[in-house]
Amino acid sequence: MDENFTPQERIRKKKDFLHLYKKGKRYRGKYFILIYLSNELTFSRVAVVASKKLGNAVQRNRTKRWLRTLFRRNKELLEKSFDMIFIPRKEIHEAKWQNLANDYLAALKFIHRES
């Protein structure tokens, strides 16, 4: 099981973000909103967008780290390749790791059902 998070698995370009915001489908979970769209690559890519409404820099960075770790540890569960943007909600600060993981797995099930 490869748990690396390589630079090619990150969404960095503005045009990719804009394309996802415009054409992507949305999943609204308890702890985050997921914007996703299948891509033509052989791997999935992810980005986490945390605004200042979420809290100070420590809280935002911890949240981004948690969501990237969920992706990294569970990327083999994705049957197809997707581009995904996570937008965390304030409720994520009170979340236990297992509850956050369950919400992420529910999001993956939803994605596969819809695609």
C-alpha positions in Angstrom: 0.0 0.0 0.0 1.5 3.3 -1.2 0.8 6.1 1.3 2.9 8.7 -0.4 1.4 12.1 -1.3 3.4 13.1 -4.4 3.4 16.6 -5.9 1.6 15.3 -9.0 -1.4 14.3 -6.7 -1.9 17.9 -5.6 -4.1 20.4 -7.5 -2.1 23.7 -7.8 -3.1 25.5 -10.9 -5.8 28.2 -10.8 -7.4 26.9 -14.0 -7.9 23.4 -12.4 -9.5 25.0 -9.4 -11.8 27.1 -11.5 -12.7 24.1 -13.7 -13.6 22.1 -10.6 -15.7 24.9 -9.1 -17.6 25.4 -12.3 -18.1 21.8 -13.5 -17.6 19.7 -10.4 -20.3 17.9 -8.4 -20.7 18.4 -4.7 -21.0 16.2 -1.7 -22.0 17.9 1.6 -20.8 15.9 4.6 -21.0 16.8 8.3 -17.4 17.9 8.5 -16.5 19.0 5.0 -17.8 19.8 1.5 -16.3 17.8 -1.3 -16.2 19.1 -4.9 -15.2 16.3 -7.3 -14.9 15.6 -11.0 -13.4 12.6 -12.7 -10.2 13.3 -14.6 -8.4 11.7 -17.5 -5.2 10.9 -15.5 -4.1 7.6 -14.0 -4.2 9.0 -10.5 -6.4 11.1 -8.3 -5.5 14.7 -7.3 -6.6 16.6 -4.2 -6.6 20.1 -2.7 -7.8 21.4 0.6 -9.2 25.0 0.8 -9.5 26.3 4.4 -10.6 29.9 4.8 -9.9 32.1 7.8 -13.5 31.5 9.0 -12.2 28.1 10.1 -9.9 29.5 12.7 -6.3 30.6 13.1 -3.3 29.2 11.1 -2.7 26.3 13.5 -6.3 25.1 13.2 -6.4 25.5 9.5 -3.1 23.7 8.9 -4.1 20.8 11.3 -7.4 20.5 9.4 -5.7 20.4 6.0 -3.2 17.9 7.3 -6.0 15.6 8.5 -7.9 15.7 5.2 -4.8 15.1 3.1 -3.9 12.1 5.4 -7.4 10.7 4.8 -6.9 10.9 1.1 -3.3 9.5 1.3 -4.3 6.5 3.4 -7.4 5.7 1.4 -6.6 6.5 -2.2 -6.6 2.8 -3.2 -10.4 2.8 -2.5 -11.0 5.2 -5.4 -11.9 3.0 -8.4 -11.6 5.8 -10.9 -9.3 8.8 -10.8 -10.8 12.1 -9.6 -9.9 15.7 -8.9 -11.2 16.6 -5.5 -11.3 19.8 -3.4 -12.1 19.6 0.3 -13.7 22.6 2.0 -13.7 21.9 5.8 -16.6 23.1 8.0 -16.2 24.6 11.5 -17.6 21.3 13.0 -14.4 19.6 12.0 -12.6 21.0 15.1 -14.9 18.9 17.4 -14.7 15.8 15.3 -13.0 12.7 16.5 -10.6 11.0 14.0 -12.9 8.0 13.5 -16.0 10.2 12.8 -14.0 12.2 10.3 -12.8 9.0 8.6 -16.4 7.6 8.5 -17.6 10.8 6.8 -14.8 10.5 4.3 -15.6 6.9 3.5 -19.3 7.9 3.1 -18.2 10.6 0.6 -16.2 8.0 -1.4 -19.3 5.7 -1.5 -21.4 8.6 -2.7 -18.9 9.5 -5.4 -18.8 5.9 -6.7 -22.6 5.7 -6.7 -22.9 8.9 -8.6 -20.2 8.2 -11.2 
